[in-house]
Amino acid sequence: MAEIPQTIEVEAGVKPRRFVFVLLENFSLLSFSSAVESLRIANRMSNNTLYEWILIGEGGETVSCSAGAQFNLDGDLDEMLRDDRLILCGGLDVQAATTKRLLNWVRREARRGPVIAGLCTAGFVMARAGLLDGKKATIHWENQDSFAEEFDDVELTKSVFVMDGNRYTTAGGTSSIDLMLKLIASDHSEDLANAVADQLIYSSIRTDQDTQRLSVPSRIGVRHPKLSAVIQMMEQNIEEPISPSVLAKDVGMSTRQLERLFRRYLNRSPKRYYMELRLQKARNLLMQTDMSVINVALACGFASPSHFSKCYRSHYNTTPYRERGSRAIRLSI
């Protein structure tokens, strides 16, 4: 027989807080469900209806998540109640889901001053609506390059989540849990937030000081401090690449030693690894922005479009122009 969890005491007579989840087409199911489950469990652990929620979206009928499942909506993009918290849920192809009608509705609702949050890639919607100008924000690491290129007025971070005034953003995935635990603790108590985390088997609650990606050593499976330092410098200098000799000097080794280090641990030369990083960013920009191919090339350290095209074809077996064309076809389907 399952053990009945201990009820966490909360202030009596508290009015339920309503969350309005706006589901964009191809929204991330994990980000959304992590948020809703946190609220549901808070109700269960307190034996109170502390939170209520509704699901809305453009058209007000159904919407599909990125995994293909369809969800019935409770309503269209209608006027919210005064104390509602608005949660935008993004996912794949967020640019295509960011329609003019959605932006106009978000801007209108924002003028009333509510809390507005963007889960996963929905920070893009908030930035496009002008809600993040002059504010700190985060977005899924895969979308960071394109976001940074488009929104100069936003201070983009690599945090798991960011709360700047009444504008919240998360990096996607389980970071929705971290944001909701923060809100539950603020609304009620740390004890309740911890009880929710325990129910979710969520043993390491993250704060807005935690970064969303694994450290370089964890990501590449190598714990060599000098190699990690070089890779970090590469990642931070994509637009203006640093030569291997300068990278080697900066970590106190010869170019030959650096070559041997990369061959031993990554089975490729420093030059090749650096090229792959630059091409990966280029592909992100091609697939997620409307930047011209020439500007993408420049943003990724290629002075010549022809050289960029040659390197891109060699690595991805297609040209940048065809890659851009495949994106347009995919968005039109």
C-alpha positions in Angstrom: 0.0 0.0 0.0 1.4 3.4 -1.0 2.5 5.7 1.8 0.3 8.8 2.1 2.6 11.9 2.0 2.6 14.3 4.9 0.5 17.4 4.3 2.5 20.6 4.3 0.7 23.3 6.2 -0.1 26.6 4.4 -1.9 29.7 5.3 -5.7 29.1 5.5 -8.1 30.8 3.1 -5.5 31.6 0.4 -7.1 32.4 -2.9 -6.0 30.1 -5.7 -3.4 31.5 -8.1 -4.3 30.9 -11.7 -1.8 30.2 -14.4 -2.7 30.7 -18.1 -0.6 28.4 -20.2 -0.3 29.6 -23.8 0.6 26.6 -25.9 2.4 27.5 -29.2 2.4 25.0 -32.1 5.1 22.4 -31.6 5.6 23.4 -27.9 7.9 21.3 -25.7 5.9 18.7 -23.9 8.6 18.3 -21.2 8.8 22.0 -20.4 5.0 22.3 -20.2 4.4 19.1 -18.2 7.2 19.9 -15.7 5.5 23.2 -14.9 2.0 21.8 -14.6 3.0 18.8 -12.6 4.8 21.0 -10.1 1.6 23.0 -9.5 -0.5 19.9 -9.3 1.8 18.3 -6.7 1.8 21.6 -4.7 -2.0 21.3 -4.4 -1.7 17.6 -3.4 1.0 18.2 -0.8 -0.9 21.1 0.8 -4.3 19.4 0.5 -5.5 22.7 -0.9 -6.2 24.2 -4.3 -3.3 26.7 -4.2 -3.1 26.7 -8.0 -5.4 26.5 -11.0 -4.6 26.6 -14.6 -6.1 26.8 -18.1 -4.7 26.0 -21.5 -5.2 28.5 -24.3 -3.8 29.1 -27.8 -4.4 30.7 -31.1 -7.7 29.4 -32.5 -8.8 28.0 -29.2 -9.4 24.5 -30.3 -6.3 22.1 -30.5 -2.5 22.4 -30.6 0.2 19.8 -31.2 3.3 19.5 -29.1 6.7 18.7 -30.6 6.2 15.0 -29.9 3.1 15.0 -32.1 0.4 14.6 -29.4 -2.6 16.9 -29.7 -4.1 18.9 -26.8 -7.6 20.3 -26.5 -7.5 24.0 -25.5 -9.8 25.7 -23.0 -10.0 28.9 -25.0 -8.6 31.3 -27.6 -6.3 34.3 -26.9 -8.8 36.2 -24.8 -8.4 38.8 -22.1 -6.9 37.4 -18.9 -8.0 38.0 -15.3 -6.1 40.6 -13.4 -4.0 38.3 -11.2 -3.3 35.6 -13.7 0.3 34.5 -14.4 0.8 34.2 -18.2 3.1 31.3 -19.2 4.1 31.1 -22.9 5.2 27.5 -23.9 7.5 27.3 -26.9 9.4 24.5 -28.6 10.4 23.8 -32.1 10.1 26.4 -34.9 9.2 29.1 -32.5 9.7 31.7 -35.2 6.9 30.2 -37.3 4.6 30.0 -34.2 5.2 33.6 -33.3 2.4 35.1 -35.3 1.3 38.7 -35.6 -1.9 38.0 -33.7 0.0 36.3 -30.9 2.4 39.2 -30.6 -0.4 41.8 -30.5 -2.2 39.8 -27.8 1.0 39.4 -25.7 1.7 43.2 -25.9 -1.8 44.1 -25.0 -1.8 41.8 -22.0 1.6 43.0 -20.9 0.3 46.5 -20.6 -1.8 45.4 -17.6 1.5 44.5 -15.8 1.1 40.7 -15.1 3.9 38.2 -14.6 4.8 36.8 -18.0 7.1 33.8 -18.4 8.5 32.1 -21.4 9.3 28.4 -21.2 12.0 26.8 -23.4 12.1 28.9 -26.7 9.1 31.2 -25.8 11.6 33.8 -24.6 11.8 34.5 -28.4 8.1 35.6 -28.4 8.7 37.8 -25.4 11.8 39.4 -27.0 10.0 39.9 -30.3 7.1 41.6 -28.5 9.6 44.0 -26.8 9.0 42.6 -23.3 12.7 41.8 -22.6 14.3 45.1 -23.8 16.9 46.1 -21.2 16.3 42.9 -19.2 18.2 39.7 -18.5 16.8 36.5 -20.1 17.7 33.0 -21.1 16.7 30.6 -23.8 17.5 27.0 -24.7 21.2 26.8 -25.5 20.5 25.6 -29.1 18.7 28.9 -29.8 21.2 31.2 -28.0 23.2 32.1 -31.2 20.2 33.2 -33.2 18.6 35.0 -30.2 21.8 37.0 -29.5 22.1 38.0 -33.2 18.5 39.3 -33.3 18.0 40.9 -29.9 20.8 43.3 -29.0 18.8 45.0 -26.3 18.4 41.8 -24.2 21.1 40.7 -21.8 21.2 37.0 -22.7 22.5 34.6 -20.0 23.2 30.9 -20.0 21.3 30.4 -16.7 18.7 27.7 -16.1 16.1 30.4 -15.5 16.0 34.1 -15.1 13.6 36.3 -13.2 13.9 40.0 -14.0 11.1 42.0 -12.5 7.8 40.4 -13.7 9.5 38.8 -16.8 10.7 35.2 -16.4 12.4 33.0 -18.9 13.6 29.4 -18.7 16.1 27.3 -20.8 13.7 24.5 -21.4 13.5 20.9 -20.3 13.3 20.4 -16.6 14.2 24.1 -15.9 10.4 24.6 -15.7 10.6 22.7 -12.4 13.2 25.0 -11.0 11.2 28.1 -11.9 8.0 26.7 -10.4 9.7 25.6 -7.2 11.0 29.1 -6.8 7.5 30.5 -7.3 5.9 27.9 -4.9 8.5 28.8 -2.2 7.9 32.5 -2.7 4.1 32.1 -2.7 3.9 29.7 0.3 7.1 28.2 1.8 10.4 26.5 1.2 9.0 23.4 2.9 6.2 23.1 0.3 8.7 23.6 -2.6 11.0 20.9 -1.1 8.1 18.5 -0.7 7.2 19.0 -4.4 10.8 18.4 -5.4 10.8 15.2 -3.3 7.6 13.9 -5.1 9.2 14.7 -8.4 12.4 12.8 -7.4 14.2 16.0 -8.1 17.1 15.9 -5.8 19.1 18.9 -6.9 17.1 22.1 -7.1 18.8 24.7 -9.3 18.8 28.4 -8.9 19.1 31.3 -11.4 22.9 31.1 -10.8 23.2 27.6 -12.4 24.0 27.3 -16.0 22.0 25.1 -18.4 24.7 23.2 -20.2 27.2 20.8 -18.8 30.7 22.1 -18.1 33.2 21.6 -21.0 34.9 18.7 -19.3 31.6 16.9 -18.7 30.4 17.6 -22.2 33.5 16.2 -24.0 34.2 13.5 -21.4 37.7 14.8 -20.7 38.9 16.3 -17.5 42.1 18.0 -18.8 42.2 21.6 -17.6 44.2 23.0 -20.4 42.1 21.3 -23.1 38.9 22.6 -21.4 40.3 26.1 -21.3 41.2 26.1 -25.0 37.7 24.8 -26.0 36.1 27.4 -23.8 38.1 30.1 -25.6 37.1 28.7 -29.0 33.4 28.7 -28.0 33.7 32.4 -26.9 35.5 33.5 -30.1 33.5 32.3 -33.1 33.2 35.5 -35.0 36.9 36.2 -34.8 38.7 32.9 -34.5 42.0 32.7 -32.6 44.9 30.9 -34.2 46.1 27.6 -32.6 49.4 29.1 -31.8 47.8 31.9 -29.8 45.5 29.4 -28.0 48.4 27.2 -27.1 50.4 30.2 -25.8 47.5 31.3 -23.7 47.4 28.0 -21.8 51.2 27.8 -21.5 52.0 25.1 -24.1 53.5 24.8 -27.5 51.4 24.4 -30.7 52.7 20.9 -31.1 51.6 20.0 -27.6 48.2 21.3 -28.2 47.9 19.3 -31.4 48.8 16.1 -29.5 46.3 16.9 -26.8 43.4 17.3 -29.3 44.5 14.1 -31.2 44.7 12.1 -28.0 41.4 13.1 -26.5 39.2 14.3 -29.4 40.8 12.5 -32.4 41.0 15.6 -34.5 43.2 18.7 -34.8 42.5 22.0 -33.0 41.8 23.6 -36.3 39.3 20.9 -37.3 37.5 21.1 -33.9 37.3 24.9 -34.1 35.9 24.6 -37.7 33.2 22.3 -36.5 32.2 24.7 -33.7 31.9 27.5 -36.2 29.9 25.4 -38.7 27.5 24.3 -36.0 26.8 27.9 -35.1 26.4 28.7 -38.8 23.8 25.9 -39.1 21.9 27.2 -36.1 21.8 30.7 -37.6 20.7 29.4 -41.0 17.9 27.3 -39.5 16.7 29.7 -36.9 17.1 33.2 -38.4 16.5 35.2 -41.6 20.1 36.4 -41.7 21.6 36.4 -45.2 24.1 33.6 -45.9 26.8 36.3 -46.2 26.0 37.7 -42.8 25.9 34.2 -41.3 29.4 33.5 -42.8 30.8 36.7 -41.3 29.2 36.0 -37.9 31.0 32.6 -37.9 34.4 33.9 -38.8 34.4 33.3 -42.6 35.7 36.3 -44.6 34.7 34.7 -47.9 31.2 33.3 -48.7 32.8 30.9 -51.2 35.1 29.5 -48.5 32.2 29.3 -46.1 30.1 27.4 -48.7 33.0 25.0 -49.4 33.5 24.2 -45.7 29.8 23.8 -45.1 29.3 21.4 -48.0 32.3 19.3 -46.8 30.9 19.0 -43.3 27.1 18.8 -43.9 27.0 17.5 -47.5 24.8 20.4 -48.6 25.3 24.1 -49.2 24.2 26.9 -46.9 21.7 28.1 -49.6 20.1 24.6 -49.8 20.0 24.4 -46.0 18.2 27.7 -45.9 15.8 26.4 -48.6 15.1 23.2 -46.6 14.1 25.3 -43.6 11.6 27.3 -45.7 10.1 24.1 -47.1 9.8 22.6 -43.6 8.1 25.7 -42.2 5.6 25.7 -45.0 4.4 22.1 -44.5 
